[in-house]
Amino acid sequence: AHIRAVLTGLLKSQAERMRILYGGSVKPANARELLGVPNVDGALVGGASLKAADFLGIADACFSL
């Protein structure tokens, strides 16, 4: 919410079109919770993208929202 507010202050109505991505440690166990946070529009997946099962778990969490 803070990031969105700063963007709105700087960019006015354009801020609503911007996507805010979570860039921390996203894993299948926490992806649903993280992606469900208001104003989080996606995630930058790092190490979990190297294991197909982990990446698919994150994708499943995303589609289940």
C-alpha positions in Angstrom: 0.0 0.0 0.0 2.9 2.4 0.8 4.5 1.8 -2.6 1.2 2.3 -4.4 0.7 5.6 -2.4 4.1 6.9 -3.3 3.6 6.0 -7.0 0.2 7.8 -7.0 1.9 10.9 -5.5 4.5 10.8 -8.2 2.5 9.6 -11.2 -1.1 10.4 -10.4 -3.6 8.2 -12.4 -0.8 6.3 -14.1 0.1 4.6 -10.9 -3.0 2.4 -11.1 -1.7 0.8 -14.3 1.7 -0.1 -12.7 2.3 -3.6 -11.5 4.0 -4.1 -8.1 5.9 -7.3 -7.8 7.0 -9.0 -4.6 10.7 -9.8 -4.9 11.5 -11.8 -1.7 11.7 -15.5 -1.2 8.7 -17.0 -2.9 8.1 -20.7 -2.3 5.1 -23.0 -2.9 4.4 -22.8 0.9 4.1 -19.1 1.0 3.1 -18.1 -2.5 -0.7 -18.0 -2.0 -0.3 -15.7 1.1 2.2 -13.4 -0.6 0.2 -13.1 -3.8 -3.0 -12.5 -1.9 -1.6 -9.3 -0.3 -3.5 -6.2 -1.6 -1.4 -4.2 -4.1 0.9 -7.2 -4.9 0.4 -7.9 -8.5 2.9 -10.7 -9.0 6.2 -12.1 -7.9 9.8 -12.3 -9.1 10.6 -16.0 -8.6 14.3 -16.7 -8.1 15.7 -20.1 -6.9 12.3 -21.8 -6.9 12.2 -21.4 -10.7 15.1 -23.9 -10.9 12.9 -26.8 -9.6 9.9 -27.6 -11.8 7.9 -28.9 -8.9 8.5 -25.7 -6.8 7.7 -23.4 -9.8 4.5 -25.4 -10.6 3.5 -25.1 -6.9 3.9 -21.3 -7.1 1.9 -21.2 -10.4 -0.9 -23.3 -8.8 -1.0 -20.9 -5.9 -1.4 -18.0 -8.3 -4.2 -19.6 -10.2 -6.0 -20.6 -7.1 -6.5 -16.9 -6.1 
